[in-house]
Amino acid sequence: MKSIDEFCELIDSAWTEVLNLGSVAVMPDYFVDRFVRVHSIEELTDAIIRKSSEGGGGSIRGVKQSETKGGNAVNTAYALGKFGAYVHLLAIADSLPALSLANVFQPFSNVKLEIAKGSAGYTVAFEFLKEKRHVNVMVSETGDLEKFDGSAISEGYWQSISRCKIDCVLNWSSNQYGTELCERVFGFGRKHDSITFLDPADPLELEHKLPYLRKRVFDEGLLDILSLNENEVSIFSRAFLNTKLPSSFDNYDLEIAVKKISEMTGGTVDLHTKGISMSCTSGECTKIDCYKVEQRTITGAGDVWDAAEIIGYLANWPPEVRLHFANAAAGLYVSRETVEPPSMPEIIQFVRKMSEKDEL
C-alpha cells in the first residue's frame, strides 16, 4: 500500500480530474426510504401489540424517523455525484416521487437523470440494536422495478450508455426480470468496450433464479465486476458451488469462496464487510482491513462503498488503492449521523485523521 501522503495525493488528483476519467451509467431502482430508529425491535413490537389491544390502535409517539431518497442505483449515483463523477442515472418513478428525485439531483450538473415511467419502490427501514450489533431490517414494496427488463429504455439513454466507461446494474434481487436487464445492458456494453458492474443485493428470495443469471450473463462473458457482501457470498456459494460457508466463517473461508465465485463468473469479485474488503481476479486476492469507527448509520453503506469502488475503476487504480479508498468512504459514511455520502476532500481529511490516530 502506498504511503498515506501518496494515497491522499492520488485521491486529490482523481478528484480534480474525475470528469475526464469517463462517465458511468447506473440503473434502475429508486425507493422512497423511511428510516425508523428504535432502541430494540422488541420494544416496538410490544408497543404495537399494546396499542392494537387497547381500543383497536393509536399512535406510538417518540419514534425517531426520517425520509429520503433510496434504492441502490439512486444512492450509488448520488454518491458518485458527490465524488464529482459524470453519471447517467436511469430510475423508475412517476408523480410525486419523480418530482422529488428530480429535486434531489437538481444541484448536480454532473448527473443526468432519466425517468422511466412506472411506480417507484417504497421501503421502511427499521434500525435497532440486537445483541449489541447494529441491525437494519427493510420492509419493501418494489413497485414497477420487479418487472423492468430494459425493453422500456429510451433510445436517448442507450446513446448515453454507449458513451459510458462503466455500465452498472444494481438490485437484481428485487427485479423478476433482472437477468434480462443485465443481458441487454451488459451485451450492449460489450459492443462499446464498457466495463460491466453488477451488485445484485440480497438474492435470497430469487436464489432459484441464480442459475439462469449464470447461464445468460456469467457464462456468456458479459460481466466484469460482481460486488457482494458476506451474506451474498454465502448465497452465491450455495447456489453456484454447492457449498455452504461455515456458520462461524472467518476471512479465510470468505477468501476461498470469493476466489471460487470469481473463477465461476470469469471476472472480478469485490467483497465488502464490516471488517475487511477483498478483490479477487483469476485466483489472486487483495485484502484490506476496514477502518474501525463508531457506527451511527447503517443503511446505504454498501452503495457508498460501490460508488468509491467505481471511482477506483474509472481511475484505473490498483486493487489495494481502490479498496482502501472504498473502505475510507464507507467508514466515514457510517460514522455520521446523517445519510449523506462524503466528498473526496472529506475522505482525504478522514484518512489523514485516522492515520494520525493509529500513530498515537
N, C-alpha and C positions, 0 to 999 in steps of 0.2 A: 504494500500500500504506500502511496506517495505520502510525503510529509504533510502535516496539516496546512502549512503555508502553500505548498504546491497544489493541494486539493482545493483550497479556497480560491486560489488564482484560476484554477481550471473552471470552477463553477462561475466565478465572476466573468470570465471570458465567454462562457456559454451564454450567460445572461445578456451580455451586450450584443451577442451575435445570433441569439436564438431565432429571430425571424428569418435569418439567412440559412438556417440549418435544414429547412424543409417543413412542409405542413403535415398535419395529422387529421385523418378522418375518424370520427368517433360516433358510434351509434349503438342501439336505438332507444334505450329505456329512459323514461322520465317518470319519477314518482313524486307526488306531494307527500312530504315526510312530516309526521308529527312525532316529536320525541316526548316520552312520558318518563320522568325520572322519579323513582321511588326507592326508599331505603331497602325494602325487600318485597318480593313478589307475594309472599305470604300475607304481609300486612295489607296489600292492595286487594287480594282475593278475599280476605276476611272482611274488609270494609264493603266490598261488592255484595257478599252474601248477607251481611248485616243490613245493608240498605234494601236489598231485594226482599228481605223478610219483614221489614218494618214499613208496611203500607205500600209495598209494590215498587219502591225505588226512591230516587232523590239524588242530590248532588254530594259527591265526595270532594270536599274543598281542600285547598292547601297542597295540591299535587303540582309540582313544577313541570311545565310544558313549554314547548316551542315548536314552531312550524317553519319549514324551509324547503328549498328545492332538494330533490333527491333522485336516486337512480344512479347506477354505476356509470352510465355514459355521461349523464349530466354532471355528476360530481367530478369525474375524471377530466372532462372538458373544461370545467371551471378551474380546477387546479392547474391544468396546462395553461389556461388563460392567465392565471396569476403568475405562472413561471415566465410568461412572455411569449409562448409558442403561438404559431398561427394554426388555428383549429377550424375544421369544418364539422359542426355538430348537427347530426340528424336526430330529432327526438319526436316521439309520438305525443300529440296533445291537441286539445281543442278548447274553446270557450275560455273561461277564466284561467285555468292552468296554463294555457298557451300564452295569454297576455302576461301572466306572472313570470313565465320563463323568459319571454322577450325582455321584460323589465330587468331580470337578473343579469342578462348578458349585454344590456344596452351600453354599460360603461366600457366594454371590451371591444376596441377596434380590431383586435387580432382574432376575434372569434366570430365566425359566420354561422348563424343559426338558421337551419331549415326545419320547418314543422311538417311532419307527416300527419295528416288529419286522422284523428282517432281519439279514443278515451285514454287519458293519462292513467298511470297507476297511482295507488294510494297506499301508504304504509304508516302504521302506528308502531313505533319502536319503543319497547319497554326496556329501560336501562336500570339495573339494580345490582346489588352485591349478593353473591351466592358463595358461601364458604370462603369469604374474603377475596373472591375473584370478581372482577367487573364482568358483567354479562349483559348482552343485549339480545332480546328476542323480538323479531319483527313479524307483525301480522299484516299481510299484504293482499291487496287486490291488484292484479296485474293489468287490468284494462285491456286495450287492444294490442298490447305488446305480445300477448300469448299467441297471436296468430299472424305475426309480422314476418313474412318470408322474403321480403325485399322486392316483391313484384311492384309495390307502390312507390319505389324510389324514383324520383323525377329524373328526367334527362339532365337537368342542370346539376343535380347532385352527383350523378355519375361522372359528369365532366369535372366536378370538383375532386372526386376520388381519383380520377386519372392523373391529377397533378400532385397528389399527396405522396409523401415518402413512406408513411406508415398508415395502414388501414386497421382500425380496431373495432371488433365486435365484442360487446360486453353483455353480461347477464343472459347467456344462452339458456340457463336453467329456468327462467321464467317464460320462455318462449317455446311453444309446442312445435314451431317451425324454425327453431334456431339453427338447425343443421342446414336447412335450405338457404337461410340468410347467409350463413358462413360460406356455403358453396358458391353462392352468387358473388358476394363481395370479395372473397379471397381469390376466386377464379379470375375475376376482373382485375384484381390487384396483381396477380401473377403476370398478366399481359402487359402491365405497365411498370414492372420491376419494383413493386412496392413491398415493404416488409409487412407481414400479416401478423396480427396480435389478437389473442383470444383470452379473456378472463371469463370463465363460464359461470362464476358464482356457485353457490351451494347446489350441486346437481342431484342430491339425494332423491327428490321426488321424480326426476326424469332419468334416474340411473338406467332404467330399461332401454332408454334411447341412446345411451353412450356408444354401444356397438355400431349404431347407424352413423353417429358422428365420426367414429373411427374410419368406417368404410368410405364415407363420402368426402371427408376432409383430410384426415391424417394420412390414410393410405394413398390418397391422390397427391400427396406432397404439397398441399395448399397452405399449411401452417408453418410459420417461422418461430413464433413465441407463444408459449402457453403459461399464463400466470395463475398460480394456485396458492391457497393456504394449506395448513396441515390437514384440516378436515377434508378438503377437496382431494388432496393427495391420497388419503385413506380410501375415499370412494373410487377414485380412478384406479388405484391398485387392485381393489376388489373387482371392479368391472372389467379391467383390461388384462391384469396379470394373474388373476385368480389367487391373489394373496391378500392377507389382512395385516395391517400394521398391528404390532402388539398393543395391548390395552395401555401399557405404560411405555410407549415408544420413546426413544431418545433421538438425538440428532443423527446418530449413525444409521438408525432404522430409516429415518427420513431421507438421508442421502442415498441409500440403496434404492429406495422406492422412486425417488426423483430421477436417478440415473436410468432406471428401467423405463419409466414413463417417457423420458427424453428419447431413448432409443426407439420406443414404440411410435412416437409422433414423428421422429425424424428431424426434430427441431430443438430449440432451446426451451427448457422448463425453468421458470423463475419461481422460487418459493419465498413466501413471506410469513413469518410467525412473530410472536411477541419477543422471542429470544434470539432468533437467528434468521438471516436471509441467505438464499442459496441460488446459484445459477449453474445449470448443468447442460452441457452440449457434448454429444458424442462420447459420453462416458467420463468427461472431465468436469469436475465441480469446483466452484469457487464459493467459499462460505465467509460471511461477515457477521459478527455479533451486532445485535441491535443496541441502541442507546438505552440505558436504564433511567427512566423518568417516572415521575408520579403521573399515573394515568387519570385524566379528568374527562376525556372524551373517547368514545368507543366507535360509534357508527361513522363510517366513511374513511377510516384509516387506510384500508386496502385500496381505495380509489386514489388517495393522495400518493400512496406507495407506487401504484401503477403509473400515475402521471409522471412521477420522478424517474421511474424506470424508462418511460418513453422518451423523456428528455435525454437520458443517457444513450439510448439507441440513436436518437437524432444526431447527437454529438459524437457518436462512434467511440464512446468511452470503453475502456476495458472493463470486464465484469466487476472487478473489485471496486473500481471507482463508481460505477453505476449503482452497485448495491449499497455502498457507503452513502451515496447521495440520497437514495431512496429511503434508507434507514433514518437518515437525519431528517428528511422531510416528514416522514410518518411520526418519528419520535417527537418532533416539535409540535405537530398537529395534535397528537393525543395528550400532550401535556397542557393544552389550552382548555379553558372553559368553553369557548365558542367553537362552532363547527366551521371555522374559516381556515382554509389552507394557507400555508405561509408563502411568502415571496422568496425569490432567490437571495436577496440581501439578508433577509431574516434567517435563512438556512445557514448562510455563511457565519452570521453572528452566533447562532446556536452551536455550530460545530466548534468555533473558537472557544466559546464559553465552556462547553463540555470537556474540551481538551484541557483547558486550564484547571478544571475541577479534578480531572484524573491525575494531574501532575502534583496536586496538593498533598 
